[in-house]
Amino acid sequence: MEKKELAITSQVDRPLTATEVRKQVNLIQEVMKEVMKENEHYGKVPGCGDKPTLLKPGAEKLVMTFRLSAEYDELPGSTESDTFIGYKINCRLIHILTGKIISNGRGTCNSKEKKYRTRAVYTNKANAEEKAIGKPEKRIGKDGKAYGVLIVPQDPWDMQNTIYKMACKRALVAAVLNATAASDIFTQDIEDLPEGTMIEDELKAHKPPVEMPQEKKKTTKEPENKPAFNGHLITEKQRKMLFAKNTAKGIAEADFKEYLIENYGVDSTKDIQMEWMDDILKEIDAYPEGKMRQPE
């Protein structure tokens, strides 16, 4: 049987030939088709062109495919204090068989990023400290009744490990894209860009928006208090903003769809009414753990 060599590692001391480059691209596409799963190893963001964003599990699959090893170094400028934690990480990819460095990638993460600054706590479940420092906010439940939450600042030390791992993840994805020249296949870390700015630059591109594949509609009983249609639906830009916020929070498409069905009797962002937006955005912001839940 013919032995297949990976272009990236077969000849590290000379330029790759055009044939080797094509083989490398074909290999990545084959791995995407046969091994990777959409929304687990990579995912598409509406308004950001045809290229999917490479997620950490997908980057790890490419590292294994090309027989590379990832090593991480903390760079100068990383900070740890009681008020601020930030890490600057360099990821170095090394060819396992030869020990030679293939590429580097850098990533950062800090406690001032929005998703690490605060968390939401139900008022009736908050402890004394959370009640003392939390900012009260009212929400509307699926039964139409109001309930209270407290927006509580997070202690950077409670998020230290998460922040460090996120910086390493971003560095890994950058290094993998550099090593495999896969930027023409994947974009980098779109899901980690600040909320609200995620799609602005790409909206200027000439490529049409890429719609996410729709799941089969669930057969479910409509809520008894389904709001009446008022004739005003959210705009395409607002739909893309909702998708961006869900992606940043880690909320699965299926969970968000179930939330819409249970609370509003619709299963698509195309049917969201303008007057529902404030409550929906508050629900997304309240659950950094990625679940669209309601109070007990």
C-alpha positions as CSV (number, residue, x, y, z in Angstrom):
1,M,0.0,0.0,0.0
2,E,1.3,3.5,-0.9
3,K,2.6,5.4,2.1
4,K,1.1,8.9,2.4
5,E,3.1,11.6,3.9
6,L,1.8,14.8,5.4
7,A,3.2,17.8,3.6
8,I,3.7,19.8,6.7
9,T,6.1,17.3,8.2
10,S,7.5,15.3,5.4
11,Q,10.1,17.8,4.4
12,V,10.6,20.5,7.0
13,D,14.0,21.7,5.6
14,R,12.8,22.8,2.2
15,P,9.9,24.6,0.6
16,L,6.8,22.6,-0.1
17,T,5.9,21.8,-3.7
18,A,2.5,22.9,-5.1
19,T,1.5,19.3,-5.1
20,E,2.3,18.9,-1.4
21,V,0.4,22.1,-0.6
22,R,-2.7,20.8,-2.4
23,K,-2.4,17.4,-0.6
24,Q,-2.3,19.3,2.7
25,V,-5.4,21.3,1.9
26,N,-7.2,18.1,0.8
27,L,-6.2,16.3,4.0
28,I,-7.6,19.1,6.1
29,Q,-10.9,19.0,4.1
30,E,-11.0,15.2,4.4
31,V,-10.6,15.5,8.2
32,M,-13.4,18.0,8.4
33,K,-15.7,15.7,6.4
34,E,-14.8,12.4,8.0
35,V,-13.8,13.3,11.6
36,M,-15.0,16.7,12.6
37,K,-18.5,17.7,13.5
38,E,-20.0,21.1,12.9
39,N,-20.7,23.2,16.0
40,E,-18.3,20.9,17.9
41,H,-15.0,21.2,16.1
42,Y,-15.9,24.2,13.9
43,G,-18.9,26.4,13.3
44,K,-20.2,29.0,10.9
45,V,-21.3,32.5,11.9
46,P,-23.9,34.3,9.8
47,G,-22.6,37.5,8.2
48,C,-18.9,36.3,8.5
49,G,-18.5,34.8,5.1
50,D,-18.3,31.2,4.0
51,K,-15.4,30.2,6.2
52,P,-16.2,28.5,9.5
53,T,-14.4,29.4,12.7
54,L,-12.0,26.8,14.1
55,L,-12.9,25.7,17.7
56,K,-10.5,24.2,20.2
57,P,-11.6,20.5,19.7
58,G,-11.1,21.0,15.9
59,A,-7.6,22.5,16.5
60,E,-6.7,19.5,18.6
61,K,-7.8,17.1,15.8
62,L,-5.5,18.9,13.4
63,V,-2.6,18.8,15.9
64,M,-3.1,15.0,16.1
65,T,-3.5,14.6,12.3
66,F,-0.1,16.3,11.6
67,R,1.6,14.6,14.5
68,L,2.4,17.8,16.4
69,S,2.9,18.6,20.1
70,A,1.7,21.8,21.7
71,E,3.9,23.6,24.3
72,Y,2.8,26.8,26.1
73,D,4.9,29.7,27.5
74,E,3.6,32.6,29.6
75,L,4.8,35.8,28.0
76,P,5.9,39.1,29.7
77,G,2.9,41.3,30.4
78,S,0.8,38.5,32.1
79,T,-0.6,39.9,35.4
80,E,-2.1,38.4,38.6
81,S,-3.6,40.7,41.2
82,D,-6.7,40.9,43.4
83,T,-8.3,43.3,40.9
84,F,-7.1,42.0,37.5
85,I,-5.8,38.8,36.0
86,G,-4.6,38.6,32.5
87,Y,-2.5,36.1,30.6
88,K,-0.5,36.4,27.4
89,I,0.4,33.0,26.1
90,N,2.6,31.7,23.3
91,C,1.8,28.2,21.8
92,R,4.7,26.4,20.1
93,L,3.8,23.5,17.8
94,I,6.6,20.9,17.5
95,H,6.8,18.0,15.1
96,I,6.8,14.9,17.3
97,L,9.0,12.8,14.9
98,T,11.8,15.4,14.3
99,G,11.5,17.7,17.4
100,K,11.5,20.8,15.1
101,I,9.4,23.8,15.7
102,I,6.7,24.1,13.1
103,S,4.9,27.3,14.2
104,N,4.0,29.7,17.0
105,G,0.7,31.4,17.9
106,R,-0.2,33.9,20.6
107,G,-3.4,34.4,22.6
108,T,-4.6,36.6,25.4
109,C,-7.4,36.6,28.0
110,N,-8.2,38.8,31.0
111,S,-10.7,39.2,33.8
112,K,-12.0,42.5,32.3
113,E,-13.6,40.7,29.4
114,K,-17.4,41.1,29.7
115,K,-18.2,37.4,30.2
116,Y,-15.7,37.2,33.2
117,R,-16.6,40.5,34.9
118,T,-20.0,39.6,36.3
119,R,-22.5,36.8,36.9
120,A,-26.2,36.7,37.6
121,V,-27.7,35.2,40.8
122,Y,-31.3,34.7,41.7
123,T,-32.2,37.2,44.4
124,N,-34.0,34.6,46.5
125,K,-30.9,32.4,46.4
126,A,-28.2,35.0,47.0
127,N,-26.1,34.9,50.1
128,A,-25.4,37.9,52.3
129,E,-22.2,39.0,50.4
130,E,-23.9,38.7,47.1
131,K,-26.9,40.8,48.3
132,A,-24.5,43.5,49.6
133,I,-22.5,43.9,46.4
134,G,-25.0,42.8,43.7
135,K,-26.9,45.2,41.4
136,P,-30.6,44.3,41.4
137,E,-32.3,43.7,38.1
138,K,-35.8,42.6,37.2
139,R,-36.6,39.7,34.7
140,I,-39.8,38.3,33.3
141,G,-40.3,34.5,33.6
142,K,-42.1,32.3,31.1
143,D,-45.3,32.6,33.2
144,G,-45.2,36.3,32.7
145,K,-44.3,37.0,36.3
146,A,-41.4,39.2,37.3
147,Y,-38.5,37.8,39.3
148,G,-35.3,39.4,40.6
149,V,-31.6,38.7,39.9
150,L,-28.5,40.3,41.3
151,I,-25.6,41.2,38.9
152,V,-22.6,40.3,41.0
153,P,-19.0,41.2,40.2
154,Q,-16.8,38.1,39.9
155,D,-13.6,37.7,41.8
156,P,-10.8,37.4,39.3
157,W,-9.2,34.6,41.4
158,D,-12.4,32.5,41.0
159,M,-11.9,32.7,37.2
160,Q,-8.1,32.3,37.1
161,N,-8.0,28.8,35.7
162,T,-10.7,29.6,33.1
163,I,-8.9,32.7,32.0
164,Y,-5.6,30.9,31.7
165,K,-7.1,28.0,29.7
166,M,-8.9,30.5,27.4
167,A,-5.6,32.3,26.6
168,C,-4.0,28.9,25.8
169,K,-6.9,27.9,23.6
170,R,-6.7,31.1,21.6
171,A,-2.9,30.6,21.2
172,L,-3.4,27.0,20.1
173,V,-5.9,27.9,17.4
174,A,-3.6,30.7,16.1
175,A,-0.6,28.3,16.0
176,V,-2.6,25.6,14.2
177,L,-3.8,28.0,11.5
178,N,-0.2,29.2,11.1
179,A,1.2,25.7,10.9
180,T,-1.4,24.2,8.5
181,A,-1.9,27.4,6.4
182,A,-5.6,26.7,7.0
183,S,-6.7,30.3,7.2
184,D,-8.3,30.0,3.8
185,I,-10.5,27.2,5.3
186,F,-11.1,28.6,8.8
187,T,-11.4,31.9,10.4
188,Q,-9.8,32.3,13.9
189,D,-11.7,32.6,17.2
190,I,-14.7,34.5,15.9
191,E,-16.7,33.2,18.9
192,D,-14.2,35.0,21.3
193,L,-14.6,38.5,19.8
194,P,-16.4,41.1,22.0
195,E,-20.2,40.9,21.8
196,G,-21.7,43.4,19.4
197,T,-18.6,43.9,17.3
198,M,-18.4,40.4,16.0
199,I,-19.8,40.8,12.6
200,E,-19.4,44.5,11.8
201,D,-16.2,44.3,9.6
202,E,-17.5,41.2,7.8
203,L,-20.8,42.9,6.9
204,K,-18.8,45.1,4.6
205,A,-17.7,42.1,2.5
206,H,-19.3,41.1,-0.7
207,K,-20.0,37.6,0.3
208,P,-23.6,36.8,1.2
209,P,-24.5,35.7,4.8
210,V,-24.2,32.0,5.6
211,E,-27.3,30.6,7.3
212,M,-26.9,28.0,9.9
213,P,-28.5,24.6,9.0
214,Q,-31.9,24.4,10.7
215,E,-32.9,21.5,12.9
216,K,-36.1,19.6,12.3
217,K,-38.9,21.5,14.0
218,K,-40.1,20.0,17.3
219,T,-43.7,19.1,17.8
220,T,-44.6,20.8,21.0
221,K,-47.6,22.4,22.6
222,E,-47.7,26.2,22.3
223,P,-47.5,28.1,25.6
224,E,-50.9,29.1,27.0
225,N,-49.6,32.7,27.3
226,K,-48.1,32.9,23.8
227,P,-47.8,36.7,22.9
228,A,-50.0,38.0,20.2
229,F,-48.3,38.9,16.9
230,N,-47.9,42.7,16.7
231,G,-46.5,42.8,13.1
232,H,-43.0,44.0,14.0
233,L,-40.2,41.5,13.7
234,I,-36.6,41.9,14.5
235,T,-34.1,42.9,11.8
236,E,-31.6,40.6,10.1
237,K,-28.8,42.5,11.9
238,Q,-30.5,41.8,15.3
239,R,-30.8,38.1,14.4
240,K,-27.1,38.0,13.7
241,M,-26.4,39.8,17.0
242,L,-28.4,37.2,18.9
243,F,-26.5,34.4,17.2
244,A,-23.2,36.1,18.1
245,K,-24.2,36.5,21.8
246,N,-25.3,32.9,22.0
247,T,-22.1,31.7,20.5
248,A,-20.0,33.8,22.9
249,K,-22.0,32.5,25.9
250,G,-21.8,28.9,24.7
251,I,-25.5,28.5,24.4
252,A,-26.4,25.6,22.1
253,E,-28.7,26.3,19.2
254,A,-31.1,23.6,20.4
255,D,-31.3,25.1,23.9
256,F,-32.1,28.5,22.5
257,K,-34.7,27.1,20.1
258,E,-36.3,25.3,23.0
259,Y,-36.4,28.5,25.0
260,L,-38.1,30.3,22.2
261,I,-40.7,27.5,21.8
262,E,-41.5,27.3,25.5
263,N,-41.7,31.1,26.1
264,Y,-42.9,32.6,22.8
265,G,-44.3,29.7,20.7
266,V,-41.8,30.2,17.9
267,D,-38.8,28.1,17.0
268,S,-36.8,30.5,14.7
269,T,-35.2,33.9,15.2
270,K,-37.0,35.0,12.1
271,D,-40.2,35.0,14.1
272,I,-39.0,37.0,17.1
273,Q,-41.0,40.1,17.7
274,M,-39.2,43.4,18.4
275,E,-40.9,43.8,21.8
276,W,-39.5,40.5,23.0
277,M,-35.8,41.5,22.4
278,D,-35.0,43.2,25.7
279,D,-36.2,40.2,27.8
280,I,-34.4,37.7,25.5
281,L,-31.1,39.6,25.7
282,K,-31.4,39.8,29.5
283,E,-31.9,36.0,29.6
284,I,-28.8,35.4,27.5
285,D,-26.7,37.8,29.7
286,A,-28.0,36.1,32.9
287,Y,-26.7,32.6,32.1
288,P,-22.9,32.6,31.5
289,E,-22.9,28.9,32.1
290,G,-24.7,28.5,28.7
291,K,-28.2,27.3,29.7
292,M,-31.5,29.1,29.0
293,R,-33.2,28.3,32.2
294,Q,-36.1,29.7,34.2
295,P,-36.3,30.2,38.0
296,E,-37.8,27.3,39.9
